[in-house]
């Protein structure tokens, strides 16, 4: 049995202590008539270490991992990892103080060659069994420096206001609008649907209709989904599957196209050529400036 290896970039917390205590109780119980190996270990925390290194490089030199190359950035991360190695000793001291019945002669590190081979072997077996697959999915990214990040490393930010824009349904003779709200007007370029609650009587006549996108000029559908809160805002929600985890789930349910409005450097793609190459926050202002004169955007209002 292996103790889930804690990151060497930190020390043990109460969660580690709880896990270790439970596993130790199981190990001691199994020792009644059985041979038990309870392995201690620590994790290299590769993503966390790389994120720290990349942020330092960007802040101090204005350079990214792509500027340095794979070999150089690996060396820098390795040096940083060696400095963090002292915390691995602290972790083992903490485990000893807990009294865990660990086999200290078999302590492992996730970067040990035999452990790396075991990880690769596990993934190969899972793939051969059809339990590992690849799919298109959203990831969190940092535009500066260019990096991927896990959700805890890129927490959501609260924005101070929301703005409104409208979409006009040209499929009916009388001009009608659906007003939706967003804190990120630039993502409007990637909208592929407007979603309303199926029982919201305000929009029953627009079910299955198509709306004209005010910037792209194409049409997008009005879809119904119980995920919408009809009491919040206008009761209509813009759907941008390529830039929201919640919207991506909606997109999968309704088979909507996923449009990516940002490239890896955080600049706008050519979905609407007028905004191509603009940094995302500049594009936010530009989209509003374009929409307001056309009457397809309203003044900002405080976020409820």
N, C-alpha and C positions, 0 to 999 in steps of 0.2 A: 504494500500500500504506500502511495506517495502523498506527502503533504503538499497541497497546492502551493507552488513556490511563490513567495512574496517578492515584490520588486526590490532590488538592491538600492534603488534610489530613495528608499524610505526605511522606516522601522515598523515593527508590528503594531497593530491597533487592536481594539477589542474584537473586531470581526475575525482577525487571525487567531486570537486567543480562543474564541468560541469554537472555530473550526478545528483547531488543533486538539482541544479538549474532547470534542465529540469523537474525532478519529482515534485519539489515544484510548478512549474508553472501549471503542470497537476493537482496537488492536489487542488490548489487554484481555478482553473477553475471548477473542479467538485464540489466544495463547493457551487456553485450557485444552490441551491435547493436540494443538496444531503449531506448526512453525510459522512465525509471522515476521515479516520484514517491513518495518515502517521507516521510509526513507525521508530524510530532511533535504531541503534544497532551497535555491533562490533563483530568481528570474532576472534576466539581463535588462528588462524594461526597455527593449529596443526602441519602440515608438516614442515613449516618453523622453528617453535620452536624445533621440534624434531631433525631436521638436525643440528641446532646450538648445541644442547645438545650432540648429538652423536659425532660431530666433536671435541667438547671440551673433551669428555671422551676419545676419541682415542688419541688426542694430549697429554693429561695430564697423562693418566693411561694406554694407550695401550689396552683399553677394548672396547667392543661393547655392544649394547643393548642385544645381545644374552647371553653375560656373566653375565649381571645384572638381566635379567629376566623381564617379562612384568610388574609386579607390581612395582618393583624398578624404572624402567625407566619411568613409568607413574608418580611416585611421584616426580622424578627429573624434569620432564617436567612441572608438576603442579607447583612446586616451582618457576621455571623459568617464568611460565605464570603469577604468582602472582606479580613478580617483574615488568613484562611488563604491568601489569594492570594500572599503573599510566598513560601510554600513552592513555588508553581509555578515561581518563578524558580530556586529551588534545584534542582528537578527538571530543568529545562532545562540548568542548568550541569552537572549530573551526566551528562546524555546527551551533552553536548559533550565532556566529559572521556573518555567511552567511545569517542569518535571515530566515532560513527554518522553515516552519510551522509544526514542528514535535511535536508529543505527548510525551513529556519527561517523563510523568508518566508511560509510557508503554515501556520504553527502554528495549531492550532485548540483550542477549548474546548467541552466538551459542551453548555454553555448558549448558545453562539453561535446566533443565529437560524437560519442556514442548516443548522447541525448538528441543531437541534431539528426542523426541517422534514424533514431526511433520515431521522431516527428515526421520525417519524410516517409518512412515506411507506413506509419499510421494513415497519412493522407492518401497514399497509393492504394492501400487496402480499402479505405472508405470509398475512393473513386471507383475501384473495380467492383465494389458492391453496389454501386449506384446511389450511395448516400451523400456524395459530394457533387455539386453541380455548379455551373456558372450561369449567371443571369445579369441582365442590365439592372442596375440599382443605383439609387442616389448615394453619394458619399459627401462627407463634410470636407471642405477644402479651405486652405488659407491662401489668399491671392499673393500675399507678401510676407514671408517668402513662399514660393510654390511648395505646397506640402499637402498631404492628406492628414486628417486628424480624426481620432475617435470622438464620439459625442461628448464625453466628459471633458475633453481637451478643447472643445469649441462650444462653450455654453451659449445659449441664446441671449441676445441683447434686446433690451426694451427700447423702443423708439418712442419719441415724445408725442407724435401726432399721427393721424391717419387722413388720407385724402380720398376723394371720391371721383370716380369717372363713370361714364355711362356708355352703354352699347346699344346701338339702334337696330331694331328688327326690321329689315327691308322686305321680309317675306309677307308682310301684311300691308294693305293700302294705307292705313293710318299710321303715322309715325308713333312708335312707342319706345320707351326706354326702360332698361333695367339698371338701377344704380347699385353698384357694388363698392365695397370699401377695401383699401389696402394700405399698408404701411410701406410698401415697396413698389412704387409706381413703375419702376423699370422692369419688373417681372411681368407687367402687363403685355410685353412683347411676346411672352411665351404662353399666354393664356390659350387654352384649347377648349374651354367650355365654361358655361355659367351654370351653377348648381342651385336648385331650390328644393324645398321640402315638398314631397308629393302631395301633401294635404294642405299646403298653403294656398288659400283661395285667391290670393292676389295674383298668382301666376298660373292658374289653371289653364287659361287661354293661350299661354305661351309654351306649354309642354310640347316637346318634339319640334318646336320652331327653331330657326337658326338666326343668329345675331351677326351683324356685320362688325368685324373688329375695326375699331376706329383708326388704327395705325397700320395694320397689315393689309386691310382691305378685303381679306377673305372672310368666310363665315364660319362660325362655331356654334355648336348645338346648345340648347337649353336642356339640361339633364335633371332628373329628380333623384334625390337620395335622402334617406332618413337621417344621415349624419348632419344635415343642416339644422341649426337652431332657428326656427322662424321668428323667434322673439328678439334675436340679436341683430342690431343694425337694420338693414333693409330686408333681411331674410334671404338675400341672394348673395352667392359667394362665387368669386372668380376662381377658376381651377387652373393651376399651373403645375402640371405633373413633374416637369423637369426641375423644379426649384423648391419643392416642399415635400417632406416625407408624408405628411397627411394627404396632400394632393396626389402624390404618386400612387397611394393606395386607391384613391378614387379613380385615378386614371386606369389602373389595372382592372378595377371592377367594371368600368364602362368602356374599356378598349379605346382610350383616348391617345392621341399621339403625344410623345414626349419631345418638347422643343428645348434645346439648350441655348440660352441667350448669352451665356458667359463662357469665355475660353479659359484656359488654365491660368492665365495671368490676371483674371478678374476684369477683362474688358469685353465689351459687347461684341457678339458675333454679327453676321450679316443677315440675320432674319429680317431686319429692317435696315437696309443699307445706310440710311441717314444717320443711324446711331452707331454704326460699326466702328470699333476701335476705341470707343469712349470708355473711360473708367466707370465702374458701376454707379458711383455716387454722382458723377457728372451727368451720366445718362438719366438718373432719377430726376434731376432738375430739368434736363432737356425734354424728357417725356412730358412733364407737366407743362413746360413752356409751349410745347407743340399742341397739347390737348386743350388748354384753357381757352385760346381764341376760337377753337372750333365748337366750344360748348360741350365737349365730351369729358370735361373734368370740372369739379366744383371745388370751392375753397376748402382748405384743410380744417379739420375739426379735431378737438382733443380725443385721445383714445379713451373709450369708455372703460 
